[in-house]
Amino acid sequence: MSKRKLTSYLGSMYPVSKEFKSHLEDDSTLRRQFLKKNASLLIPRMKVDESHYLFKGSCKAFFLNEDNEEQIFMVFTENSIILLPEEFFAGEKNNTTHIVMLEDSELYTITKTQVDHIFEQFPEATPLTNAIRSNIKAFRETHLQILMRKEGLRYGMFCDKFSEFQYKLSDQDICAFLAISRSTLAVGKNSSRIRDRSRRN
């Protein structure tokens, strides 16, 4: 069931053949793993040679700034592909990124070597990869747009653009995602509540 969910997800981005579906759903292709909340999926100096389908759960990708504080730049949620495209396809080591689970999660993992073979065997792999990369790029661009706003306006735009994260992320993680202080977040939440009440009236 979980692997069929993956192939359905991929098929929503680009048509996939029955052969490709069968390959991904074969037990020998993807490695199933369970990670607890706060477990690390990736740490600096690890080689980025795996990609993951997040069947259940969520995780955050971040780096540490000069004050050793988290700066979250990606959030992956259920039914998405966890991927650092540049490092993965170049076969490079990860220098700064941490990926940590936000809740107990179930993942299906594939290696870079397996992906290389898939590119050789299935022509739909290239447009699918381009679609996944485009989705990640769009997320990053939207996040950057938020960070370019004044700090007091970021939470409101966050609620508009990433409403599904409001209850997925802790206040600390929201601050790390928006690069704002707790006090600025409190003001933003209060303004958001006032705005919501005025919309209902």
Phi and psi in degrees as GROMACS dihedral restraints (atoms count N, CA, C in turn):
[ dihedral_restraints ]
;  ai    aj    ak    al  type     phi  dphi    fc
    3     4     5     6     1   -65.8    20    10
    4     5     6     7     1   -39.8    20    10
    6     7     8     9     1   -71.8    20    10
    7     8     9    10     1   -32.6    20    10
    9    10    11    12     1   -66.4    20    10
   10    11    12    13     1   -32.0    20    10
   12    13    14    15     1   -64.5    20    10
   13    14    15    16     1   -38.3    20    10
   15    16    17    18     1   -63.1    20    10
   16    17    18    19     1   -49.3    20    10
   18    19    20    21     1   -66.3    20    10
   19    20    21    22     1   -31.6    20    10
   21    22    23    24     1   -66.7    20    10
   22    23    24    25     1   -40.3    20    10
   24    25    26    27     1   -62.6    20    10
   25    26    27    28     1   -46.2    20    10
   27    28    29    30     1   -64.2    20    10
   28    29    30    31     1   -39.8    20    10
   30    31    32    33     1   -65.3    20    10
   31    32    33    34     1   -22.9    20    10
   33    34    35    36     1   -73.5    20    10
   34    35    36    37     1   -18.5    20    10
   36    37    38    39     1   -95.6    20    10
   37    38    39    40     1   -33.0    20    10
   39    40    41    42     1  -163.3    20    10
   40    41    42    43     1   140.9    20    10
   42    43    44    45     1   -59.0    20    10
   43    44    45    46     1   132.9    20    10
   45    46    47    48     1  -119.7    20    10
   46    47    48    49     1   146.7    20    10
   48    49    50    51     1   -77.1    20    10
   49    50    51    52     1   161.9    20    10
   51    52    53    54     1   -61.9    20    10
   52    53    54    55     1   -36.4    20    10
   54    55    56    57     1   -64.2    20    10
   55    56    57    58     1   -40.8    20    10
   57    58    59    60     1   -67.3    20    10
   58    59    60    61     1   -42.8    20    10
   60    61    62    63     1   -58.6    20    10
   61    62    63    64     1   -46.6    20    10
   63    64    65    66     1   -61.8    20    10
   64    65    66    67     1   -38.4    20    10
   66    67    68    69     1   -63.6    20    10
   67    68    69    70     1   -45.7    20    10
   69    70    71    72     1   -69.3    20    10
   70    71    72    73     1   -32.8    20    10
   72    73    74    75     1   -83.5    20    10
   73    74    75    76     1    -8.3    20    10
   75    76    77    78     1   -67.2    20    10
   76    77    78    79     1   138.6    20    10
   78    79    80    81     1   -62.6    20    10
   79    80    81    82     1   -21.4    20    10
   81    82    83    84     1   -85.2    20    10
   82    83    84    85     1    -8.5    20    10
   84    85    86    87     1   -87.5    20    10
   85    86    87    88     1   -51.6    20    10
   87    88    89    90     1  -107.9    20    10
   88    89    90    91     1   138.8    20    10
   90    91    92    93     1   -97.9    20    10
   91    92    93    94     1   120.7    20    10
   93    94    95    96     1   -82.5    20    10
   94    95    96    97     1   136.6    20    10
   96    97    98    99     1  -147.7    20    10
   97    98    99   100     1   152.1    20    10
   99   100   101   102     1  -117.9    20    10
  100   101   102   103     1   131.6    20    10
  102   103   104   105     1  -125.4    20    10
  103   104   105   106     1   136.8    20    10
  105   106   107   108     1   -79.5    20    10
  106   107   108   109     1   161.1    20    10
  108   109   110   111     1   -53.9    20    10
  109   110   111   112     1   136.8    20    10
  111   112   113   114     1    76.4    20    10
  112   113   114   115     1     0.9    20    10
  114   115   116   117     1   -72.8    20    10
  115   116   117   118     1   146.8    20    10
  117   118   119   120     1   -92.2    20    10
  118   119   120   121     1   128.7    20    10
  120   121   122   123     1   -93.1    20    10
  121   122   123   124     1   -29.8    20    10
  123   124   125   126     1  -148.5    20    10
  124   125   126   127     1   139.3    20    10
  126   127   128   129     1  -132.7    20    10
  127   128   129   130     1   160.9    20    10
  129   130   131   132     1   -56.1    20    10
  130   131   132   133     1   147.1    20    10
  132   133   134   135     1    78.2    20    10
  133   134   135   136     1     1.4    20    10
  135   136   137   138     1   -84.8    20    10
  136   137   138   139     1   143.5    20    10
  138   139   140   141     1   -74.0    20    10
  139   140   141   142     1   134.5    20    10
  141   142   143   144     1   -88.9    20    10
  142   143   144   145     1    85.3    20    10
  144   145   146   147     1  -123.6    20    10
  145   146   147   148     1    21.1    20    10
  147   148   149   150     1  -139.7    20    10
  148   149   150   151     1   148.0    20    10
  150   151   152   153     1  -122.4    20    10
  151   152   153   154     1   156.7    20    10
  153   154   155   156     1  -136.2    20    10
  154   155   156   157     1   140.0    20    10
  156   157   158   159     1   -97.9    20    10
  157   158   159   160     1   122.1    20    10
  159   160   161   162     1   -90.2    20    10
  160   161   162   163     1    97.1    20    10
  162   163   164   165     1   -73.4    20    10
  163   164   165   166     1   -44.8    20    10
  165   166   167   168     1  -139.6    20    10
  166   167   168   169     1   144.4    20    10
  168   169   170   171     1   106.4    20    10
  169   170   171   172     1  -161.6    20    10
  171   172   173   174     1  -162.6    20    10
  172   173   174   175     1   161.9    20    10
  174   175   176   177     1  -153.7    20    10
  175   176   177   178     1   164.9    20    10
  177   178   179   180     1  -122.5    20    10
  178   179   180   181     1   147.4    20    10
  180   181   182   183     1  -114.5    20    10
  181   182   183   184     1   131.0    20    10
  183   184   185   186     1  -152.2    20    10
  184   185   186   187     1   164.7    20    10
  186   187   188   189     1  -124.1    20    10
  187   188   189   190     1   165.8    20    10
  189   190   191   192     1   -99.9    20    10
  190   191   192   193     1   130.7    20    10
  192   193   194   195     1   -81.4    20    10
  193   194   195   196     1  -173.5    20    10
  195   196   197   198     1   -64.7    20    10
  196   197   198   199     1   -19.1    20    10
  198   199   200   201     1   -95.7    20    10
  199   200   201   202     1    11.3    20    10
  201   202   203   204     1    63.8    20    10
  202   203   204   205     1    31.4    20    10
  204   205   206   207     1  -105.1    20    10
  205   206   207   208     1   145.7    20    10
  207   208   209   210     1   -68.2    20    10
  208   209   210   211     1   138.5    20    10
  210   211   212   213     1  -123.6    20    10
  211   212   213   214     1    99.3    20    10
  213   214   215   216     1   -78.8    20    10
  214   215   216   217     1   129.7    20    10
  216   217   218   219     1  -120.9    20    10
  217   218   219   220     1    -9.1    20    10
  219   220   221   222     1  -147.5    20    10
  220   221   222   223     1   144.7    20    10
  222   223   224   225     1  -129.4    20    10
  223   224   225   226     1   125.4    20    10
  225   226   227   228     1  -107.1    20    10
  226   227   228   229     1   133.1    20    10
  228   229   230   231     1  -120.9    20    10
  229   230   231   232     1   177.2    20    10
  231   232   233   234     1   -49.4    20    10
  232   233   234   235     1   138.6    20    10
  234   235   236   237     1    67.3    20    10
  235   236   237   238     1    49.3    20    10
  237   238   239   240     1  -143.2    20    10
  238   239   240   241     1   166.9    20    10
  240   241   242   243     1  -101.2    20    10
  241   242   243   244     1   123.5    20    10
  243   244   245   246     1   -88.8    20    10
  244   245   246   247     1   115.1    20    10
  246   247   248   249     1  -154.2    20    10
  247   248   249   250     1   135.6    20    10
  249   250   251   252     1  -106.1    20    10
  250   251   252   253     1    93.9    20    10
  252   253   254   255     1   -58.1    20    10
  253   254   255   256     1   -47.1    20    10
  255   256   257   258     1   -62.8    20    10
  256   257   258   259     1   -49.2    20    10
  258   259   260   261     1   -68.0    20    10
  259   260   261   262     1   -39.3    20    10
  261   262   263   264     1   -64.9    20    10
  262   263   264   265     1   -50.7    20    10
  264   265   266   267     1   -75.9    20    10
  265   266   267   268     1   -20.9    20    10
  267   268   269   270     1   -87.4    20    10
  268   269   270   271     1    -9.8    20    10
  270   271   272   273     1    66.3    20    10
  271   272   273   274     1    35.0    20    10
  273   274   275   276     1   -97.5    20    10
  274   275   276   277     1   165.2    20    10
  276   277   278   279     1   -77.8    20    10
  277   278   279   280     1   149.6    20    10
  279   280   281   282     1   -83.3    20    10
  280   281   282   283     1   128.2    20    10
  282   283   284   285     1   -93.4    20    10
  283   284   285   286     1   -38.1    20    10
  285   286   287   288     1  -132.0    20    10
  286   287   288   289     1   -16.3    20    10
  288   289   290   291     1   -84.6    20    10
  289   290   291   292     1   137.0    20    10
  291   292   293   294     1  -110.2    20    10
  292   293   294   295     1   139.3    20    10
  294   295   296   297     1  -122.5    20    10
  295   296   297   298     1   119.9    20    10
  297   298   299   300     1  -129.2    20    10
  298   299   300   301     1   139.3    20    10
  300   301   302   303     1   -74.0    20    10
  301   302   303   304     1   135.5    20    10
  303   304   305   306     1   -87.5    20    10
  304   305   306   307     1   -16.1    20    10
  306   307   308   309     1  -159.8    20    10
  307   308   309   310     1   168.8    20    10
  309   310   311   312     1   -56.5    20    10
  310   311   312   313     1   131.8    20    10
  312   313   314   315     1  -137.8    20    10
  313   314   315   316     1   154.1    20    10
  315   316   317   318     1  -119.6    20    10
  316   317   318   319     1   127.3    20    10
  318   319   320   321     1  -129.3    20    10
  319   320   321   322     1   157.3    20    10
  321   322   323   324     1  -124.5    20    10
  322   323   324   325     1   123.1    20    10
  324   325   326   327     1  -111.2    20    10
  325   326   327   328     1   142.1    20    10
  327   328   329   330     1  -132.3    20    10
  328   329   330   331     1   145.4    20    10
  330   331   332   333     1   -91.8    20    10
  331   332   333   334     1   163.7    20    10
  333   334   335   336     1   -61.7    20    10
  334   335   336   337     1   -39.5    20    10
  336   337   338   339     1   -60.7    20    10
  337   338   339   340     1   -43.4    20    10
  339   340   341   342     1   -63.6    20    10
  340   341   342   343     1   -41.6    20    10
  342   343   344   345     1   -62.7    20    10
  343   344   345   346     1   -40.7    20    10
  345   346   347   348     1   -59.1    20    10
  346   347   348   349     1   -41.3    20    10
  348   349   350   351     1   -66.6    20    10
  349   350   351   352     1   -37.3    20    10
  351   352   353   354     1   -63.1    20    10
  352   353   354   355     1   -40.7    20    10
  354   355   356   357     1   -59.6    20    10
  355   356   357   358     1   -35.2    20    10
  357   358   359   360     1   -73.5    20    10
  358   359   360   361     1   -31.1    20    10
  360   361   362   363     1   -95.4    20    10
  361   362   363   364     1   -31.8    20    10
  363   364   365   366     1  -126.8    20    10
  364   365   366   367     1   113.8    20    10
  366   367   368   369     1   -63.9    20    10
  367   368   369   370     1   -25.1    20    10
  369   370   371   372     1   -72.1    20    10
  370   371   372   373     1   -10.0    20    10
  372   373   374   375     1   -62.3    20    10
  373   374   375   376     1   -37.0    20    10
  375   376   377   378     1   -66.9    20    10
  376   377   378   379     1   -53.4    20    10
  378   379   380   381     1   -63.8    20    10
  379   380   381   382     1   -31.6    20    10
  381   382   383   384     1   -64.6    20    10
  382   383   384   385     1   -44.2    20    10
  384   385   386   387     1   -62.7    20    10
  385   386   387   388     1   -41.0    20    10
  387   388   389   390     1   -61.8    20    10
  388   389   390   391     1   -38.4    20    10
  390   391   392   393     1   -66.5    20    10
  391   392   393   394     1   -41.8    20    10
  393   394   395   396     1   -63.3    20    10
  394   395   396   397     1   -44.9    20    10
  396   397   398   399     1   -63.6    20    10
  397   398   399   400     1   -37.3    20    10
  399   400   401   402     1   -65.5    20    10
  400   401   402   403     1   -39.1    20    10
  402   403   404   405     1   -63.5    20    10
  403   404   405   406     1   -42.8    20    10
  405   406   407   408     1   -66.3    20    10
  406   407   408   409     1   -41.5    20    10
  408   409   410   411     1   -62.6    20    10
  409   410   411   412     1   -41.7    20    10
  411   412   413   414     1   -63.7    20    10
  412   413   414   415     1   -39.8    20    10
  414   415   416   417     1   -61.3    20    10
  415   416   417   418     1   -48.1    20    10
  417   418   419   420     1   -62.8    20    10
  418   419   420   421     1   -38.7    20    10
  420   421   422   423     1   -67.4    20    10
  421   422   423   424     1   -40.3    20    10
  423   424   425   426     1   -64.3    20    10
  424   425   426   427     1   -42.3    20    10
  426   427   428   429     1   -61.0    20    10
  427   428   429   430     1   -42.3    20    10
  429   430   431   432     1   -63.7    20    10
  430   431   432   433     1   -38.7    20    10
  432   433   434   435     1   -59.4    20    10
  433   434   435   436     1   -40.0    20    10
  435   436   437   438     1   -64.6    20    10
  436   437   438   439     1   -45.1    20    10
  438   439   440   441     1   -65.4    20    10
  439   440   441   442     1   -21.5    20    10
  441   442   443   444     1   -81.2    20    10
  442   443   444   445     1   -12.4    20    10
  444   445   446   447     1   -79.2    20    10
  445   446   447   448     1   162.2    20    10
  447   448   449   450     1   -61.4    20    10
  448   449   450   451     1   148.3    20    10
  450   451   452   453     1   -55.0    20    10
  451   452   453   454     1   -39.5    20    10
  453   454   455   456     1   -68.4    20    10
  454   455   456   457     1   -15.9    20    10
  456   457   458   459     1   -99.9    20    10
  457   458   459   460     1    -8.3    20    10
  459   460   461   462     1   -68.5    20    10
  460   461   462   463     1   -40.0    20    10
  462   463   464   465     1   -64.4    20    10
  463   464   465   466     1   -40.2    20    10
  465   466   467   468     1   -60.8    20    10
  466   467   468   469     1   -42.8    20    10
  468   469   470   471     1   -69.5    20    10
  469   470   471   472     1   -35.2    20    10
  471   472   473   474     1   -58.4    20    10
  472   473   474   475     1   -44.6    20    10
  474   475   476   477     1   -64.6    20    10
  475   476   477   478     1   -35.0    20    10
  477   478   479   480     1   -73.2    20    10
  478   479   480   481     1   -42.1    20    10
  480   481   482   483     1   -90.6    20    10
  481   482   483   484     1   -32.2    20    10
  483   484   485   486     1  -130.4    20    10
  484   485   486   487     1    52.6    20    10
  486   487   488   489     1   -60.0    20    10
  487   488   489   490     1   -28.6    20    10
  489   490   491   492     1   -68.8    20    10
  490   491   492   493     1   -14.5    20    10
  492   493   494   495     1   -91.0    20    10
  493   494   495   496     1   -11.0    20    10
  495   496   497   498     1   -55.7    20    10
  496   497   498   499     1   -39.3    20    10
  498   499   500   501     1  -107.5    20    10
  499   500   501   502     1    -1.3    20    10
  501   502   503   504     1   -87.4    20    10
  502   503   504   505     1   -34.6    20    10
  504   505   506   507     1   -99.0    20    10
  505   506   507   508     1   142.7    20    10
  507   508   509   510     1   -71.3    20    10
  508   509   510   511     1   165.9    20    10
  510   511   512   513     1   -58.1    20    10
  511   512   513   514     1   -40.0    20    10
  513   514   515   516     1   -61.3    20    10
  514   515   516   517     1   -41.3    20    10
  516   517   518   519     1   -71.4    20    10
  517   518   519   520     1   -36.1    20    10
  519   520   521   522     1   -61.9    20    10
  520   521   522   523     1   -43.1    20    10
  522   523   524   525     1   -60.9    20    10
  523   524   525   526     1   -40.6    20    10
  525   526   527   528     1   -69.9    20    10
  526   527   528   529     1   -30.0    20    10
  528   529   530   531     1   -76.4    20    10
  529   530   531   532     1   -35.8    20    10
  531   532   533   534     1   -98.0    20    10
  532   533   534   535     1    -5.8    20    10
  534   535   536   537     1    56.0    20    10
  535   536   537   538     1    51.9    20    10
  537   538   539   540     1  -132.1    20    10
  538   539   540   541     1   166.5    20    10
  540   541   542   543     1   -86.2    20    10
  541   542   543   544     1   167.6    20    10
  543   544   545   546     1   -61.6    20    10
  544   545   546   547     1   -38.7    20    10
  546   547   548   549     1   -66.6    20    10
  547   548   549   550     1   -39.4    20    10
  549   550   551   552     1   -65.7    20    10
  550   551   552   553     1   -38.4    20    10
  552   553   554   555     1   -62.8    20    10
  553   554   555   556     1   -42.7    20    10
  555   556   557   558     1   -60.4    20    10
  556   557   558   559     1   -43.3    20    10
  558   559   560   561     1   -63.9    20    10
  559   560   561   562     1   -42.1    20    10
  561   562   563   564     1   -63.3    20    10
  562   563   564   565     1   -41.9    20    10
  564   565   566   567     1   -64.4    20    10
  565   566   567   568     1   -40.8    20    10
  567   568   569   570     1   -63.9    20    10
  568   569   570   571     1   -43.3    20    10
  570   571   572   573     1   -63.4    20    10
  571   572   573   574     1   -38.0    20    10
  573   574   575   576     1   -65.6    20    10
  574   575   576   577     1   -40.3    20    10
  576   577   578   579     1   -64.2    20    10
  577   578   579   580     1   -42.0    20    10
  579   580   581   582     1   -62.8    20    10
  580   581   582   583     1   -43.0    20    10
  582   583   584   585     1   -63.2    20    10
  583   584   585   586     1   -41.7    20    10
  585   586   587   588     1   -65.2    20    10
  586   587   588   589     1   -39.9    20    10
  588   589   590   591     1   -64.6    20    10
  589   590   591   592     1   -40.7    20    10
  591   592   593   594     1   -66.7    20    10
  592   593   594   595     1   -32.1    20    10
  594   595   596   597     1   -69.1    20    10
  595   596   597   598     1   -35.4    20    10
  597   598   599   600     1   -74.3    20    10
  598   599   600   601     1   -27.5    20    10
